C-alpha cells in the first residue's frame, strides 16, 4: 500500500509539473512579447522630430535661404510636426467614433447571447450563456485594444521615419528610416500576439474552475469560443469600416487632385491629403491587426473545441489540451530572435536591399518555427489517440482505417503545423509574384496602358483571376495532408501553423502604411526631393509586402473557416447521417452561401464610391471657395482637413452597418429556420466562393497599384513615333511607316493616366472588399459554432421549418 501511495504521489507530481511546464511555455513568451514591444517602442521614441543639433538647423536654414538645390522651405520641419499632429488627431477621432459603435454592439449582442446560447437541446443552461457572453465581450475589447495600440504606434512612427530619411550619408538614411518603420510595425506585431495569448489563456484558467475538465471539456471550450467571436466581430467593423474610410479618402484625394485639379495626390493644397494618410492607418493597421487577431483566436478556439471531443486528448491532461496555444507562443520567441536580422545583422543599405531584407525575415521565421516545433509536438502530443468520444484501443484496433485514428501523433502534428507554415510562405511569395513590378505579370499590365485604360483594366482582371490558381491548389494540398493525418484537428493546427509567424507578418504589414505616411508627410512638408525618393522606395517595398500579408491573411482565413466549420459539424453531429450534396436544402444553401461574398463585395464597393463622390465634391468646393488655395498663392487660407476627415468617418460608420448585418444574421437565420445541415451548406458555399474572390480582388488591385508605380518610376519603355525637332512632324521611313524610337514613360503621360485609372478602380478591391471577405468566411463560421446548441434546440437541429435531416 505504501508503494502504491508513493507511485500515486509521484504520478500526481509529474502531472502537476507537466501542467506547470505547459503554462510557463504559454505565459512566458506572451509576457516576453509585450515587454519586447515596449522595448521597440522606446527605440522608436528616441527619434526626435527636431534636427539633431543647433548647428544642423542653422546650416539647413542657410541652404534654404540661398534657395539652392535642396528646394526646401525654412519651415519644412515645422510643417512636418503640424502634419504629424493632424494625422494623429484624425486617427484618434475615427477610432473614438468607431469604438463607440463597437461598445454598443458588444453590449447589445452580448446581452442577447446570454439567452440564445443558454438555450440547448437539453433545456436552459445560463452558466454557459453568461460565460460565453463574457468571453465574447473580452475578445471584442482585446481586439479593440490591439487595434488602438497598432494605430497609435503607426501614426507615432510615420513622421520619425520621414526624419530618418533626411539623415546623411545616404546609407545611414536608408538604414534608419527602414529600421524605424519596421520597429514601429513590430511593436504592434508583438504587442498583439502577446496580449491575445495572455488574455485568452487567463480566461481559460478562470473558466476551468467552473467546469470538470474530464467530463465537461466541450462545454468549457465552447464558452471560450465566444472569445474568438468577439475578436472577429470587432474585426468586421475594423476591416469594413476602416476599408471604406481609407479608400473613400484615397480615391477621393486621387480623383480630386489628379483629375479635377491636376495636382499630385499628396500635394499640400489638396484638402483630402490628411484624411488619406489617416486612412492608410485605419484600414491597413487597425483593420489588419483586428483581422489577424480574429484568425488567431478563432483557429485556437476551433482546435480546442475539436480536441475537447477526443477522450484520449482530454485524458492526456491539460497541457495536451492547450497544445494549440504553444504554436503561437513559440512563434513569438522565434519572431523576436529573427527580428534582429533585419535591423542589426543584415540591415538595409540601399533601395535594392529593402525587399530582400523583408522577404528574408519571413523565410528565416518560417525556418525557425520549423526547427522549434518538433520538440514541442514530441513533448505534449500523445503517440496514439482517437479524435472522438471512444478510446484509441476501442475505436482503432479492429482494423478500421480512419483519419480520426492518429498514430505517430507528434510527427503527424508536426507535419500539419509545417504544412500551414510553408504553405503560407509559398502563398505569400506567389502573391508577391503577381503584385510586384519586379516580375512579368505586373509589367505586362503596365505595358497594356499603351493602348489606354480599357486594356489596363482587362489585363488587371485577367491577372487577378489567374493568381488564384496556385494559392487555391496549395490550400487544397494543406487540407488534404492535414485531414489525412489528423482529421479536422490537423486542419486547425495547419491554420495555427500559418499564423505561427504572426508577429513578423504584422510587423511587415504595418511597415507599409508607416512608409506610405512618411512619403506623404515628406511631400506635404515640401522636404527635399531626395527624402521623398527614399520614402517612395520604402513604400513600394511596403506595397509588395502588404500583398504578401494579404495572401497570408486570406489563406489562414480559409483554413480557419474550414476548421470552425469542422468544429460545428462535429458539435452538431451532422456527419452521423452524412451531408449529401443531393439534399435540396444543403444544395440550395450551398448556392446561397457562394452568393454572399458577391453581395457583400457589392455593398462595400458601392459604399466606397458613395463616400468618394462626397469627398470629391467637398475638395472641389474648397478649391472654389478658398481664394488662392488651388493656385498656391502665398498667404492663402489653409484647406479644411477636418471637414474631409469627417466625411470619411461619417461615411465609414454609416456604410459599414449593412454588410455587418448581412454577415452576422445570415448563419443565425439559416440555422433557426432551416436547421444545421443548411448552415453547413451556407458555410461551405461562403468559404469556397469567398477565398477565390478575396485572392483575385486583392491581387488585381495590388497589380494595378504597382503597375502605376512602375510607370511613375520610368520603368515602362514603349516605341513612339519620332518627331522632327525642326518641323514638329512625324519622321517616316521610305515606305511611309513612322520611325519608332524607344521612349520612357513618366508622370503626366497618356500611359500614366491610364495606369491611374486602373489604380483608382483597384483601390477598393485590394483594401476594402478583398480583405473584408476574410471576415465574412470566419465570422459566419464562428457564429455558427457558438450558436450550435441553440440551433440543435430547435426541433433537434431541423429548424422551425422542421427540415428533415436525411440524405436523398
C-alpha positions, 0 to 999 in steps of 0.5 A: 500500500505504501508503494502504491501511495508513493507511485500515486504521489509521484504520478500526481507530481509529474502531472502537476509539473507537466501542467506547470511546464505547459503554462510557463511555455504559454505565459512566458513568451506572451509576457516576453512579447509585450515587454519586447514591444515596449522595448521597440517602442522606446527605440522608436521614441528616441527619434526626435522630430527636431534636427539633431543639433543647433548647428544642423538647423542653422546650416539647413536654414542657410541652404534654404535661404540661398534657395539652392538645390535642396528646394526646401522651405525654412519651415519644412520641419515645422510643417512636418510636426503640424502634419504629424499632429493632424494625422494623429488627431484624425486617427484618434477621432475615427477610432473614438467614433468607431469604438463607440459603435463597437461598445454598443454592439458588444453590449447589445449582442452580448446581452442577447447571447446570454439567452440564445446560447443558454438555450440547448437541446437539453433545456436552459443552461445560463452558466454557459450563456453568461460565460460565453457572453463574457468571453465574447465581450473580452475578445471584442475589447482585446481586439479593440485594444490591439487595434488602438495600440497598432494605430497609435504606434503607426501614426507615432512612427510615420513622421520619425521615419520621414526624419530618418530619411533626411539623415546623411550619408545616404546609407545611414538614411536608408538604414534608419528610416527602414529600421524605424518603420519596421520597429514601429510595425513590430511593436504592434506585431508583438504587442498583439500576439502577446496580449491575445495569448495572455488574455485568452489563456487567463480566461481559460484558467478562470473558466476551468474552475467552473467546469470538470475538465474530464467530463465537461471539456466541450462545454468549457471550450465552447464558452471560450469560443465566444472569445474568438467571436468577439475578436472577429466581430470587432474585426468586421467593423475594423476591416469594413469600416476602416476599408471604406474610410481609407479608400473613400479618402484615397480615391477621393484625394486621387480623383480630386487632385489628379483629375479635377485639379491636376495636382499630385495626390499628396500635394499640400493644397489638396484638402483630402491629403490628411484624411488619406494618410489617416486612412492608410492607418485605419484600414491597413493597421487597425483593420489588419491587426483586428483581422489577424487577431480574429484568425488567431483566436478563432483557429485556437478556439476551433482546435480546442473545441475539436480536441475537447471531443477526443477522450484520449486528448482530454485524458492526456491532461491539460497541457495536451489540451492547450497544445494549440496555444504553444504554436503561437507562443513559440512563434513569438520567441522565434519572431523576436530572435529573427527580428534582429536580422533585419535591423542589426545583422543584415540591415538595409543599405540601399533601395535594392536591399529593402525587399530582400531584407523583408522577404528574408525575415519571413523565410528565416521565421518560417525556418525557425518555427520549423526547427522549434516545433518538433520538440514541442509536438514530441513533448505534449502530443500523445503517440496514439489517440482517437479524435472522438468520444471512444478510446484509441484501443476501442475505436482503432484496433479492429482494423478500421482505417480512419483519419480520426485514428492518429498514430505517430501523433507528434510527427503527424502534428508536426507535419500539419503545423509545417504544412500551414507554415510553408504553405503560407510562405509559398502563398505569400511569395506567389502573391508577391509574384503577381503584385510586384513590378519586379516580375512579368505579370505586373509589367505586362499590365503596365505595358497594356496602358499603351493602348489606354485604360480599357486594356489596363483594366482587362489585363488587371482582371485577367491577372487577378483571376489567374493568381488564384490558381496556385494559392487555391491548389496549395490550400487544397494540398494543406487540407488534404495532408492535414485531414489525412493525418489528423482529421479536422484537428490537423486542419486547425493546427495547419491554420495555427501553423500559418499564423505561427509567424504572426508577429513578423507578418504584422510587423511587415504589414504595418511597415507599409502604411508607416512608409506610405505616411512618411512619403506623404508627410515628406511631400506635404512638408515640401522636404527635399526631393531626395527624402521623398525618393527614399520614402517612395522606395520604402513604400513600394517595398511596403506595397509588395509586402502588404500583398504578401500579408494579404495572401497570408491573411486570406489563406489562414482565413480559409483554413480557419473557416474550414476548421470552425466549420469542422468544429460545428459539424462535429458539435452538431453531429451532422456527419452521423447521417452524412451531408449529401450534396443531393439534399435540396436544402444543403444544395440550395444553401450551398448556392446561397452561401457562394452568393454572399461574398458577391453581395457583400463585395457589392455593398462595400464597393458601392459604399466606397464610391458613395463616400468618394463622390462626397469627398470629391465634391467637398475638395472641389468646393474648397478649391472654389471657395478658398481664394488662392488655395488651388493656385498656391498663392502665398498667404492663402487660407489653409484647406479644411482637413477636418471637414474631409476627415469627417466625411470619411468617418461619417461615411465609414460608420454609416456604410459599414452597418449593412454588410455587418448585418448581412454577415452576422444574421445570415448563419443565425437565420439559416440555422433557426429556420432551416436547421444545421445541415443548411448552415453547413451548406451556407458555410461551405458555399461562403468559404469556397466562393469567398477565398477565390474572390478575396485572392483575385480582388486583392491581387488585381488591385495590388497589380494595378497599384504597382503597375502605376508605380512602375510607370511613375518610376520610368520603368515602362519603355514603349516605341513612339513615333519620332518627331522632327525637332525642326518641323514638329512632324512625324519622321517616316521611313521610305515606305511611309511607316513612322520611325519608332524610337524607344521612349520612357514613360513618366508622370503626366503621360497618356500611359500614366493616366491610364495606369491611374485609372486602373489604380483608382478602380483597384483601390477598393478591391485590394483594401476594402472588399478583398480583405473584408471577405476574410471576415465574412468566411470566419465570422459566419463560421464562428457564429455558427459554432457558438450558436450550435446548441441553440440551433440543435434546440430547435426541433433537434437541429431541423429548424422551425421549418422542421427540415428533415435531416436525411440524405436523398 
